Amino acid sequence: MAFRVDLTVQVEDALKELPDDGHRDVMEVIAAALTRRGSWPAPGGWDGAVQQGRRGWVAYAAYRDGIEVYEVGWTG
């Protein structure tokens, strides 16, 4: 089954401002969050989840068919 990823406008803007290393790190964390469906919060609710990587992190909400990333960070 294919899952979708939605990015808020704020996340799209933040990704544009990151250097290549930061962009790559954050995208890897988004991919990791998407593939770990068992760690998603309940779909359609008010709950969110945070996925951390080596130097990046993402906050997201879940739906039945994917996730919406609403905040990202990078510590590089």
mmCIF file of the N, C-alpha and C atoms, coordinates in Angstrom:
data_MODEL
# 
_entry.id   MODEL 
# 
loop_
_atom_site.group_PDB 
_atom_site.id 
_atom_site.type_symbol 
_atom_site.label_atom_id 
_atom_site.label_alt_id 
_atom_site.label_comp_id 
_atom_site.label_asym_id 
_atom_site.label_entity_id 
_atom_site.label_seq_id 
_atom_site.pdbx_PDB_ins_code 
_atom_site.Cartn_x 
_atom_site.Cartn_y 
_atom_site.Cartn_z 
_atom_site.occupancy 
_atom_site.B_iso_or_equiv 
_atom_site.pdbx_formal_charge 
_atom_site.auth_seq_id 
_atom_site.auth_comp_id 
_atom_site.auth_asym_id 
_atom_site.auth_atom_id 
_atom_site.pdbx_PDB_model_num 
ATOM 1   N N  . MET A 1 1  ? 0.838  -1.179 0.000  1.00 0.00 ? 1  MET A N  1 
ATOM 2   C CA . MET A 1 1  ? 0.000  0.000  0.000  1.00 0.00 ? 1  MET A CA 1 
ATOM 3   C C  . MET A 1 1  ? 0.883  1.242  0.000  1.00 0.00 ? 1  MET A C  1 
ATOM 4   N N  . ALA A 1 2  ? 0.555  2.188  -0.825 1.00 0.00 ? 2  ALA A N  1 
ATOM 5   C CA . ALA A 1 2  ? 1.302  3.450  -0.880 1.00 0.00 ? 2  ALA A CA 1 
ATOM 6   C C  . ALA A 1 2  ? 0.696  4.438  0.117  1.00 0.00 ? 2  ALA A C  1 
ATOM 7   N N  . PHE A 1 3  ? 1.549  5.158  0.789  1.00 0.00 ? 3  PHE A N  1 
ATOM 8   C CA . PHE A 1 3  ? 1.108  6.177  1.736  1.00 0.00 ? 3  PHE A CA 1 
ATOM 9   C C  . PHE A 1 3  ? 1.493  7.548  1.214  1.00 0.00 ? 3  PHE A C  1 
ATOM 10  N N  . ARG A 1 4  ? 0.750  8.556  1.626  1.00 0.00 ? 4  ARG A N  1 
ATOM 11  C CA . ARG A 1 4  ? 1.035  9.919  1.183  1.00 0.00 ? 4  ARG A CA 1 
ATOM 12  C C  . ARG A 1 4  ? 1.686  10.714 2.311  1.00 0.00 ? 4  ARG A C  1 
ATOM 13  N N  . VAL A 1 5  ? 2.411  11.737 1.915  1.00 0.00 ? 5  VAL A N  1 
ATOM 14  C CA . VAL A 1 5  ? 3.009  12.669 2.867  1.00 0.00 ? 5  VAL A CA 1 
ATOM 15  C C  . VAL A 1 5  ? 2.584  14.070 2.462  1.00 0.00 ? 5  VAL A C  1 
ATOM 16  N N  . ASP A 1 6  ? 1.936  14.779 3.364  1.00 0.00 ? 6  ASP A N  1 
ATOM 17  C CA . ASP A 1 6  ? 1.594  16.177 3.146  1.00 0.00 ? 6  ASP A CA 1 
ATOM 18  C C  . ASP A 1 6  ? 2.524  17.023 4.002  1.00 0.00 ? 6  ASP A C  1 
ATOM 19  N N  . LEU A 1 7  ? 2.982  18.125 3.441  1.00 0.00 ? 7  LEU A N  1 
ATOM 20  C CA . LEU A 1 7  ? 3.833  19.070 4.162  1.00 0.00 ? 7  LEU A CA 1 
ATOM 21  C C  . LEU A 1 7  ? 3.085  20.386 4.283  1.00 0.00 ? 7  LEU A C  1 
ATOM 22  N N  . THR A 1 8  ? 3.068  20.966 5.477  1.00 0.00 ? 8  THR A N  1 
ATOM 23  C CA . THR A 1 8  ? 2.459  22.282 5.616  1.00 0.00 ? 8  THR A CA 1 
ATOM 24  C C  . THR A 1 8  ? 3.328  23.310 4.900  1.00 0.00 ? 8  THR A C  1 
ATOM 25  N N  . VAL A 1 9  ? 2.760  24.475 4.648  1.00 0.00 ? 9  VAL A N  1 
ATOM 26  C CA . VAL A 1 9  ? 3.503  25.547 3.982  1.00 0.00 ? 9  VAL A CA 1 
ATOM 27  C C  . VAL A 1 9  ? 4.740  25.914 4.796  1.00 0.00 ? 9  VAL A C  1 
ATOM 28  N N  . GLN A 1 10 ? 4.615  25.930 6.123  1.00 0.00 ? 10 GLN A N  1 
ATOM 29  C CA . GLN A 1 10 ? 5.749  26.260 6.983  1.00 0.00 ? 10 GLN A CA 1 
ATOM 30  C C  . GLN A 1 10 ? 6.877  25.249 6.812  1.00 0.00 ? 10 GLN A C  1 
ATOM 31  N N  . VAL A 1 11 ? 6.539  23.985 6.677  1.00 0.00 ? 11 VAL A N  1 
ATOM 32  C CA . VAL A 1 11 ? 7.556  22.947 6.487  1.00 0.00 ? 11 VAL A CA 1 
ATOM 33  C C  . VAL A 1 11 ? 8.213  23.104 5.122  1.00 0.00 ? 11 VAL A C  1 
ATOM 34  N N  . GLU A 1 12 ? 7.421  23.354 4.089  1.00 0.00 ? 12 GLU A N  1 
ATOM 35  C CA . GLU A 1 12 ? 7.994  23.570 2.757  1.00 0.00 ? 12 GLU A CA 1 
ATOM 36  C C  . GLU A 1 12 ? 8.973  24.738 2.777  1.00 0.00 ? 12 GLU A C  1 
ATOM 37  N N  . ASP A 1 13 ? 8.595  25.834 3.444  1.00 0.00 ? 13 ASP A N  1 
ATOM 38  C CA . ASP A 1 13 ? 9.482  27.001 3.534  1.00 0.00 ? 13 ASP A CA 1 
ATOM 39  C C  . ASP A 1 13 ? 10.751 26.677 4.313  1.00 0.00 ? 13 ASP A C  1 
ATOM 40  N N  . ALA A 1 14 ? 10.607 25.949 5.412  1.00 0.00 ? 14 ALA A N  1 
ATOM 41  C CA . ALA A 1 14 ? 11.777 25.588 6.222  1.00 0.00 ? 14 ALA A CA 1 
ATOM 42  C C  . ALA A 1 14 ? 12.734 24.704 5.431  1.00 0.00 ? 14 ALA A C  1 
ATOM 43  N N  . LEU A 1 15 ? 12.197 23.758 4.670  1.00 0.00 ? 15 LEU A N  1 
ATOM 44  C CA . LEU A 1 15 ? 13.051 22.876 3.870  1.00 0.00 ? 15 LEU A CA 1 
ATOM 45  C C  . LEU A 1 15 ? 13.835 23.658 2.820  1.00 0.00 ? 15 LEU A C  1 
ATOM 46  N N  . LYS A 1 16 ? 13.221 24.686 2.257  1.00 0.00 ? 16 LYS A N  1 
ATOM 47  C CA . LYS A 1 16 ? 13.905 25.516 1.254  1.00 0.00 ? 16 LYS A CA 1 
ATOM 48  C C  . LYS A 1 16 ? 15.086 26.270 1.853  1.00 0.00 ? 16 LYS A C  1 
ATOM 49  N N  . GLU A 1 17 ? 14.991 26.606 3.131  1.00 0.00 ? 17 GLU A N  1 
ATOM 50  C CA . GLU A 1 17 ? 16.036 27.396 3.783  1.00 0.00 ? 17 GLU A CA 1 
ATOM 51  C C  . GLU A 1 17 ? 17.183 26.555 4.331  1.00 0.00 ? 17 GLU A C  1 
ATOM 52  N N  . LEU A 1 18 ? 16.991 25.256 4.429  1.00 0.00 ? 18 LEU A N  1 
ATOM 53  C CA . LEU A 1 18 ? 18.045 24.391 4.969  1.00 0.00 ? 18 LEU A CA 1 
ATOM 54  C C  . LEU A 1 18 ? 19.155 24.179 3.944  1.00 0.00 ? 18 LEU A C  1 
ATOM 55  N N  . PRO A 1 19 ? 20.385 24.011 4.427  1.00 0.00 ? 19 PRO A N  1 
ATOM 56  C CA . PRO A 1 19 ? 21.458 23.610 3.507  1.00 0.00 ? 19 PRO A CA 1 
ATOM 57  C C  . PRO A 1 19 ? 21.201 22.179 3.024  1.00 0.00 ? 19 PRO A C  1 
ATOM 58  N N  . ASP A 1 20 ? 21.935 21.754 2.017  1.00 0.00 ? 20 ASP A N  1 
ATOM 59  C CA . ASP A 1 20 ? 21.729 20.420 1.441  1.00 0.00 ? 20 ASP A CA 1 
ATOM 60  C C  . ASP A 1 20 ? 21.776 19.314 2.491  1.00 0.00 ? 20 ASP A C  1 
ATOM 61  N N  . ASP A 1 21 ? 22.748 19.375 3.407  1.00 0.00 ? 21 ASP A N  1 
ATOM 62  C CA . ASP A 1 21 ? 22.852 18.356 4.461  1.00 0.00 ? 21 ASP A CA 1 
ATOM 63  C C  . ASP A 1 21 ? 21.596 18.328 5.326  1.00 0.00 ? 21 ASP A C  1 
ATOM 64  N N  . GLY A 1 22 ? 21.115 19.498 5.704  1.00 0.00 ? 22 GLY A N  1 
ATOM 65  C CA . GLY A 1 22 ? 19.923 19.582 6.540  1.00 0.00 ? 22 GLY A CA 1 
ATOM 66  C C  . GLY A 1 22 ? 18.688 19.080 5.821  1.00 0.00 ? 22 GLY A C  1 
ATOM 67  N N  . HIS A 1 23 ? 18.555 19.462 4.565  1.00 0.00 ? 23 HIS A N  1 
ATOM 68  C CA . HIS A 1 23 ? 17.414 19.009 3.766  1.00 0.00 ? 23 HIS A CA 1 
ATOM 69  C C  . HIS A 1 23 ? 17.408 17.487 3.670  1.00 0.00 ? 23 HIS A C  1 
ATOM 70  N N  . ARG A 1 24 ? 18.551 16.917 3.395  1.00 0.00 ? 24 ARG A N  1 
ATOM 71  C CA . ARG A 1 24 ? 18.672 15.457 3.280  1.00 0.00 ? 24 ARG A CA 1 
ATOM 72  C C  . ARG A 1 24 ? 18.346 14.775 4.618  1.00 0.00 ? 24 ARG A C  1 
ATOM 73  N N  . ASP A 1 25 ? 18.898 15.300 5.717  1.00 0.00 ? 25 ASP A N  1 
ATOM 74  C CA . ASP A 1 25 ? 18.639 14.715 7.039  1.00 0.00 ? 25 ASP A CA 1 
ATOM 75  C C  . ASP A 1 25 ? 17.148 14.725 7.370  1.00 0.00 ? 25 ASP A C  1 
ATOM 76  N N  . VAL A 1 26 ? 16.495 15.860 7.146  1.00 0.00 ? 26 VAL A N  1 
ATOM 77  C CA . VAL A 1 26 ? 15.071 15.972 7.475  1.00 0.00 ? 26 VAL A CA 1 
ATOM 78  C C  . VAL A 1 26 ? 14.237 15.062 6.573  1.00 0.00 ? 26 VAL A C  1 
ATOM 79  N N  . MET A 1 27 ? 14.564 14.982 5.295  1.00 0.00 ? 27 MET A N  1 
ATOM 80  C CA . MET A 1 27 ? 13.818 14.104 4.391  1.00 0.00 ? 27 MET A CA 1 
ATOM 81  C C  . MET A 1 27 ? 13.980 12.637 4.788  1.00 0.00 ? 27 MET A C  1 
ATOM 82  N N  . GLU A 1 28 ? 15.156 12.267 5.279  1.00 0.00 ? 28 GLU A N  1 
ATOM 83  C CA . GLU A 1 28 ? 15.361 10.896 5.767  1.00 0.00 ? 28 GLU A CA 1 
ATOM 84  C C  . GLU A 1 28 ? 14.487 10.611 6.984  1.00 0.00 ? 28 GLU A C  1 
ATOM 85  N N  . VAL A 1 29 ? 14.330 11.600 7.858  1.00 0.00 ? 29 VAL A N  1 
ATOM 86  C CA . VAL A 1 29 ? 13.482 11.414 9.040  1.00 0.00 ? 29 VAL A CA 1 
ATOM 87  C C  . VAL A 1 29 ? 12.015 11.301 8.618  1.00 0.00 ? 29 VAL A C  1 
ATOM 88  N N  . ILE A 1 30 ? 11.598 12.102 7.639  1.00 0.00 ? 30 ILE A N  1 
ATOM 89  C CA . ILE A 1 30 ? 10.227 12.003 7.130  1.00 0.00 ? 30 ILE A CA 1 
ATOM 90  C C  . ILE A 1 30 ? 9.989  10.606 6.555  1.00 0.00 ? 30 ILE A C  1 
ATOM 91  N N  . ALA A 1 31 ? 10.935 10.108 5.783  1.00 0.00 ? 31 ALA A N  1 
ATOM 92  C CA . ALA A 1 31 ? 10.805 8.758  5.208  1.00 0.00 ? 31 ALA A CA 1 
ATOM 93  C C  . ALA A 1 31 ? 10.733 7.698  6.305  1.00 0.00 ? 31 ALA A C  1 
ATOM 94  N N  . ALA A 1 32 ? 11.540 7.859  7.348  1.00 0.00 ? 32 ALA A N  1 
ATOM 95  C CA . ALA A 1 32 ? 11.518 6.901  8.459  1.00 0.00 ? 32 ALA A CA 1 
ATOM 96  C C  . ALA A 1 32 ? 10.166 6.932  9.168  1.00 0.00 ? 32 ALA A C  1 
ATOM 97  N N  . ALA A 1 33 ? 9.626  8.125  9.382  1.00 0.00 ? 33 ALA A N  1 
ATOM 98  C CA . ALA A 1 33 ? 8.316  8.234  10.035 1.00 0.00 ? 33 ALA A CA 1 
ATOM 99  C C  . ALA A 1 33 ? 7.240  7.566  9.186  1.00 0.00 ? 33 ALA A C  1 
ATOM 100 N N  . LEU A 1 34 ? 7.312  7.760  7.892  1.00 0.00 ? 34 LEU A N  1 
ATOM 101 C CA . LEU A 1 34 ? 6.304  7.198  6.996  1.00 0.00 ? 34 LEU A CA 1 
ATOM 102 C C  . LEU A 1 34 ? 6.331  5.674  6.995  1.00 0.00 ? 34 LEU A C  1 
ATOM 103 N N  . THR A 1 35 ? 7.502  5.090  7.086  1.00 0.00 ? 35 THR A N  1 
ATOM 104 C CA . THR A 1 35 ? 7.609  3.630  7.017  1.00 0.00 ? 35 THR A CA 1 
ATOM 105 C C  . THR A 1 35 ? 7.349  2.943  8.354  1.00 0.00 ? 35 THR A C  1 
ATOM 106 N N  . ARG A 1 36 ? 7.295  3.695  9.429  1.00 0.00 ? 36 ARG A N  1 
ATOM 107 C CA . ARG A 1 36 ? 7.037  3.115  10.757 1.00 0.00 ? 36 ARG A CA 1 
ATOM 108 C C  . ARG A 1 36 ? 5.586  3.362  11.165 1.00 0.00 ? 36 ARG A C  1 
ATOM 109 N N  . ARG A 1 37 ? 4.696  2.793  10.422 1.00 0.00 ? 37 ARG A N  1 
ATOM 110 C CA . ARG A 1 37 ? 3.274  3.037  10.637 1.00 0.00 ? 37 ARG A CA 1 
ATOM 111 C C  . ARG A 1 37 ? 2.818  2.667  12.046 1.00 0.00 ? 37 ARG A C  1 
ATOM 112 N N  . GLY A 1 38 ? 3.458  1.700  12.664 1.00 0.00 ? 38 GLY A N  1 
ATOM 113 C CA . GLY A 1 38 ? 3.090  1.305  14.017 1.00 0.00 ? 38 GLY A CA 1 
ATOM 114 C C  . GLY A 1 38 ? 3.314  2.392  15.055 1.00 0.00 ? 38 GLY A C  1 
ATOM 115 N N  . SER A 1 39 ? 4.136  3.388  14.736 1.00 0.00 ? 39 SER A N  1 
ATOM 116 C CA . SER A 1 39 ? 4.394  4.476  15.681 1.00 0.00 ? 39 SER A CA 1 
ATOM 117 C C  . SER A 1 39 ? 3.526  5.704  15.407 1.00 0.00 ? 39 SER A C  1 
ATOM 118 N N  . TRP A 1 40 ? 2.668  5.644  14.401 1.00 0.00 ? 40 TRP A N  1 
ATOM 119 C CA . TRP A 1 40 ? 1.793  6.775  14.097 1.00 0.00 ? 40 TRP A CA 1 
ATOM 120 C C  . TRP A 1 40 ? 0.769  6.959  15.216 1.00 0.00 ? 40 TRP A C  1 
ATOM 121 N N  . PRO A 1 41 ? 0.392  8.202  15.497 1.00 0.00 ? 41 PRO A N  1 
ATOM 122 C CA . PRO A 1 41 ? -0.704 8.418  16.441 1.00 0.00 ? 41 PRO A CA 1 
ATOM 123 C C  . PRO A 1 41 ? -2.020 7.974  15.796 1.00 0.00 ? 41 PRO A C  1 
ATOM 124 N N  . ALA A 1 42 ? -3.083 7.948  16.577 1.00 0.00 ? 42 ALA A N  1 
ATOM 125 C CA . ALA A 1 42 ? -4.387 7.548  16.044 1.00 0.00 ? 42 ALA A CA 1 
ATOM 126 C C  . ALA A 1 42 ? -4.773 8.456  14.877 1.00 0.00 ? 42 ALA A C  1 
ATOM 127 N N  . PRO A 1 43 ? -5.231 7.886  13.771 1.00 0.00 ? 43 PRO A N  1 
ATOM 128 C CA . PRO A 1 43 ? -5.569 8.690  12.600 1.00 0.00 ? 43 PRO A CA 1 
ATOM 129 C C  . PRO A 1 43 ? -6.712 9.656  12.858 1.00 0.00 ? 43 PRO A C  1 
ATOM 130 N N  . GLY A 1 44 ? -6.562 10.870 12.330 1.00 0.00 ? 44 GLY A N  1 
ATOM 131 C CA . GLY A 1 44 ? -7.633 11.841 12.363 1.00 0.00 ? 44 GLY A CA 1 
ATOM 132 C C  . GLY A 1 44 ? -7.883 12.519 13.693 1.00 0.00 ? 44 GLY A C  1 
ATOM 133 N N  . GLY A 1 45 ? -7.113 12.218 14.697 1.00 0.00 ? 45 GLY A N  1 
ATOM 134 C CA . GLY A 1 45 ? -7.324 12.832 16.001 1.00 0.00 ? 45 GLY A CA 1 
ATOM 135 C C  . GLY A 1 45 ? -6.464 14.066 16.194 1.00 0.00 ? 45 GLY A C  1 
ATOM 136 N N  . TRP A 1 46 ? -6.402 14.515 17.428 1.00 0.00 ? 46 TRP A N  1 
ATOM 137 C CA . TRP A 1 46 ? -5.603 15.691 17.766 1.00 0.00 ? 46 TRP A CA 1 
ATOM 138 C C  . TRP A 1 46 ? -4.188 15.313 18.187 1.00 0.00 ? 46 TRP A C  1 
ATOM 139 N N  . ASP A 1 47 ? -3.897 14.033 18.256 1.00 0.00 ? 47 ASP A N  1 
ATOM 140 C CA . ASP A 1 47 ? -2.578 13.588 18.690 1.00 0.00 ? 47 ASP A CA 1 
ATOM 141 C C  . ASP A 1 47 ? -1.555 13.743 17.577 1.00 0.00 ? 47 ASP A C  1 
ATOM 142 N N  . GLY A 1 48 ? -0.339 14.043 17.985 1.00 0.00 ? 48 GLY A N  1 
ATOM 143 C CA . GLY A 1 48 ? 0.773  14.120 17.048 1.00 0.00 ? 48 GLY A CA 1 
ATOM 144 C C  . GLY A 1 48 ? 1.892  13.225 17.531 1.00 0.00 ? 48 GLY A C  1 
ATOM 145 N N  . ALA A 1 49 ? 2.909  13.114 16.727 1.00 0.00 ? 49 ALA A N  1 
ATOM 146 C CA . ALA A 1 49 ? 4.069  12.302 17.085 1.00 0.00 ? 49 ALA A CA 1 
ATOM 147 C C  . ALA A 1 49 ? 5.324  13.020 16.614 1.00 0.00 ? 49 ALA A C  1 
ATOM 148 N N  . VAL A 1 50 ? 6.438  12.670 17.223 1.00 0.00 ? 50 VAL A N  1 
ATOM 149 C CA . VAL A 1 50 ? 7.734  13.231 16.832 1.00 0.00 ? 50 VAL A CA 1 
ATOM 150 C C  . VAL A 1 50 ? 8.650  12.075 16.460 1.00 0.00 ? 50 VAL A C  1 
ATOM 151 N N  . GLN A 1 51 ? 9.325  12.224 15.355 1.00 0.00 ? 51 GLN A N  1 
ATOM 152 C CA . GLN A 1 51 ? 10.319 11.248 14.903 1.00 0.00 ? 51 GLN A CA 1 
ATOM 153 C C  . GLN A 1 51 ? 11.658 11.965 14.865 1.00 0.00 ? 51 GLN A C  1 
ATOM 154 N N  . GLN A 1 52 ? 12.663 11.388 15.498 1.00 0.00 ? 52 GLN A N  1 
ATOM 155 C CA . GLN A 1 52 ? 13.986 11.999 15.530 1.00 0.00 ? 52 GLN A CA 1 
ATOM 156 C C  . GLN A 1 52 ? 14.965 11.190 14.704 1.00 0.00 ? 52 GLN A C  1 
ATOM 157 N N  . GLY A 1 53 ? 15.885 11.904 14.107 1.00 0.00 ? 53 GLY A N  1 
ATOM 158 C CA . GLY A 1 53 ? 16.965 11.276 13.364 1.00 0.00 ? 53 GLY A CA 1 
ATOM 159 C C  . GLY A 1 53 ? 18.297 11.690 13.956 1.00 0.00 ? 53 GLY A C  1 
ATOM 160 N N  . ARG A 1 54 ? 19.330 11.529 13.188 1.00 0.00 ? 54 ARG A N  1 
ATOM 161 C CA . ARG A 1 54 ? 20.680 11.862 13.652 1.00 0.00 ? 54 ARG A CA 1 
ATOM 162 C C  . ARG A 1 54 ? 20.791 13.344 14.016 1.00 0.00 ? 54 ARG A C  1 
ATOM 163 N N  . ARG A 1 55 ? 20.363 14.221 13.117 1.00 0.00 ? 55 ARG A N  1 
ATOM 164 C CA . ARG A 1 55 ? 20.423 15.654 13.393 1.00 0.00 ? 55 ARG A CA 1 
ATOM 165 C C  . ARG A 1 55 ? 19.133 16.382 13.062 1.00 0.00 ? 55 ARG A C  1 
ATOM 166 N N  . GLY A 1 56 ? 18.112 15.647 12.696 1.00 0.00 ? 56 GLY A N  1 
ATOM 167 C CA . GLY A 1 56 ? 16.848 16.271 12.329 1.00 0.00 ? 56 GLY A CA 1 
ATOM 168 C C  . GLY A 1 56 ? 15.685 15.641 13.076 1.00 0.00 ? 56 GLY A C  1 
ATOM 169 N N  . TRP A 1 57 ? 14.557 16.332 13.068 1.00 0.00 ? 57 TRP A N  1 
ATOM 170 C CA . TRP A 1 57 ? 13.347 15.804 13.683 1.00 0.00 ? 57 TRP A CA 1 
ATOM 171 C C  . TRP A 1 57 ? 12.137 16.340 12.929 1.00 0.00 ? 57 TRP A C  1 
ATOM 172 N N  . VAL A 1 58 ? 11.037 15.620 13.025 1.00 0.00 ? 58 VAL A N  1 
ATOM 173 C CA . VAL A 1 58 ? 9.787  16.053 12.420 1.00 0.00 ? 58 VAL A CA 1 
ATOM 174 C C  . VAL A 1 58 ? 8.644  15.788 13.390 1.00 0.00 ? 58 VAL A C  1 
ATOM 175 N N  . ALA A 1 59 ? 7.659  16.651 13.363 1.00 0.00 ? 59 ALA A N  1 
ATOM 176 C CA . ALA A 1 59 ? 6.419  16.449 14.109 1.00 0.00 ? 59 ALA A CA 1 
ATOM 177 C C  . ALA A 1 59 ? 5.317  16.249 13.077 1.00 0.00 ? 59 ALA A C  1 
ATOM 178 N N  . TYR A 1 60 ? 4.441  15.273 13.326 1.00 0.00 ? 60 TYR A N  1 
ATOM 179 C CA . TYR A 1 60 ? 3.441  14.949 12.313 1.00 0.00 ? 60 TYR A CA 1 
ATOM 180 C C  . TYR A 1 60 ? 2.158  14.413 12.937 1.00 0.00 ? 60 TYR A C  1 
ATOM 181 N N  . ALA A 1 61 ? 1.098  14.504 12.165 1.00 0.00 ? 61 ALA A N  1 
ATOM 182 C CA . ALA A 1 61 ? -0.186 13.895 12.495 1.00 0.00 ? 61 ALA A CA 1 
ATOM 183 C C  . ALA A 1 61 ? -0.428 12.784 11.483 1.00 0.00 ? 61 ALA A C  1 
ATOM 184 N N  . ALA A 1 62 ? -1.288 11.847 11.830 1.00 0.00 ? 62 ALA A N  1 
ATOM 185 C CA . ALA A 1 62 ? -1.531 10.707 10.942 1.00 0.00 ? 62 ALA A CA 1 
ATOM 186 C C  . ALA A 1 62 ? -2.971 10.689 10.438 1.00 0.00 ? 62 ALA A C  1 
ATOM 187 N N  . TYR A 1 63 ? -3.106 10.144 9.252  1.00 0.00 ? 63 TYR A N  1 
ATOM 188 C CA . TYR A 1 63 ? -4.392 9.861  8.635  1.00 0.00 ? 63 TYR A CA 1 
ATOM 189 C C  . TYR A 1 63 ? -4.367 8.400  8.214  1.00 0.00 ? 63 TYR A C  1 
ATOM 190 N N  . ARG A 1 64 ? -5.458 7.877  7.739  1.00 0.00 ? 64 ARG A N  1 
ATOM 191 C CA . ARG A 1 64 ? -5.476 6.461  7.347  1.00 0.00 ? 64 ARG A CA 1 
ATOM 192 C C  . ARG A 1 64 ? -4.492 6.151  6.235  1.00 0.00 ? 64 ARG A C  1 
ATOM 193 N N  . ASP A 1 65 ? -4.272 7.118  5.351  1.00 0.00 ? 65 ASP A N  1 
ATOM 194 C CA . ASP A 1 65 ? -3.448 6.847  4.172  1.00 0.00 ? 65 ASP A CA 1 
ATOM 195 C C  . ASP A 1 65 ? -2.105 7.569  4.176  1.00 0.00 ? 65 ASP A C  1 
ATOM 196 N N  . GLY A 1 66 ? -1.704 8.132  5.313  1.00 0.00 ? 66 GLY A N  1 
ATOM 197 C CA . GLY A 1 66 ? -0.407 8.797  5.348  1.00 0.00 ? 66 GLY A CA 1 
ATOM 198 C C  . GLY A 1 66 ? -0.261 9.743  6.524  1.00 0.00 ? 66 GLY A C  1 
ATOM 199 N N  . ILE A 1 67 ? 0.706  10.640 6.398  1.00 0.00 ? 67 ILE A N  1 
ATOM 200 C CA . ILE A 1 67 ? 1.004  11.579 7.478  1.00 0.00 ? 67 ILE A CA 1 
ATOM 201 C C  . ILE A 1 67 ? 1.052  13.007 6.948  1.00 0.00 ? 67 ILE A C  1 
ATOM 202 N N  . GLU A 1 68 ? 0.839  13.955 7.853  1.00 0.00 ? 68 GLU A N  1 
ATOM 203 C CA . GLU A 1 68 ? 1.015  15.369 7.552  1.00 0.00 ? 68 GLU A CA 1 
ATOM 204 C C  . GLU A 1 68 ? 2.112  15.892 8.475  1.00 0.00 ? 68 GLU A C  1 
ATOM 205 N N  . VAL A 1 69 ? 3.187  16.356 7.888  1.00 0.00 ? 69 VAL A N  1 
ATOM 206 C CA . VAL A 1 69 ? 4.305  16.899 8.653  1.00 0.00 ? 69 VAL A CA 1 
ATOM 207 C C  . VAL A 1 69 ? 4.030  18.384 8.862  1.00 0.00 ? 69 VAL A C  1 
ATOM 208 N N  . TYR A 1 70 ? 3.958  18.812 10.135 1.00 0.00 ? 70 TYR A N  1 
ATOM 209 C CA . TYR A 1 70 ? 3.634  20.203 10.420 1.00 0.00 ? 70 TYR A CA 1 
ATOM 210 C C  . TYR A 1 70 ? 4.776  20.976 11.071 1.00 0.00 ? 70 TYR A C  1 
ATOM 211 N N  . GLU A 1 71 ? 5.870  20.317 11.396 1.00 0.00 ? 71 GLU A N  1 
ATOM 212 C CA . GLU A 1 71 ? 7.025  21.027 11.966 1.00 0.00 ? 71 GLU A CA 1 
ATOM 213 C C  . GLU A 1 71 ? 8.277  20.192 11.734 1.00 0.00 ? 71 GLU A C  1 
ATOM 214 N N  . VAL A 1 72 ? 9.376  20.865 11.434 1.00 0.00 ? 72 VAL A N  1 
ATOM 215 C CA . VAL A 1 72 ? 10.660 20.181 11.256 1.00 0.00 ? 72 VAL A CA 1 
ATOM 216 C C  . VAL A 1 72 ? 11.749 20.986 11.948 1.00 0.00 ? 72 VAL A C  1 
ATOM 217 N N  . GLY A 1 73 ? 12.830 20.313 12.268 1.00 0.00 ? 73 GLY A N  1 
ATOM 218 C CA . GLY A 1 73 ? 13.983 20.989 12.847 1.00 0.00 ? 73 GLY A CA 1 
ATOM 219 C C  . GLY A 1 73 ? 15.258 20.277 12.448 1.00 0.00 ? 73 GLY A C  1 
ATOM 220 N N  . TRP A 1 74 ? 16.341 21.020 12.479 1.00 0.00 ? 74 TRP A N  1 
ATOM 221 C CA . TRP A 1 74 ? 17.644 20.466 12.136 1.00 0.00 ? 74 TRP A CA 1 
ATOM 222 C C  . TRP A 1 74 ? 18.679 21.113 13.047 1.00 0.00 ? 74 TRP A C  1 
ATOM 223 N N  . THR A 1 75 ? 19.581 20.322 13.606 1.00 0.00 ? 75 THR A N  1 
ATOM 224 C CA . THR A 1 75 ? 20.549 20.838 14.574 1.00 0.00 ? 75 THR A CA 1 
ATOM 225 C C  . THR A 1 75 ? 21.948 20.982 14.004 1.00 0.00 ? 75 THR A C  1 
ATOM 226 N N  . GLY A 1 76 ? 22.084 20.914 12.699 1.00 0.00 ? 76 GLY A N  1 
ATOM 227 C CA . GLY A 1 76 ? 23.406 20.993 12.067 1.00 0.00 ? 76 GLY A CA 1 
ATOM 228 C C  . GLY A 1 76 ? 23.905 22.335 11.986 1.00 0.00 ? 76 GLY A C  1 
# 
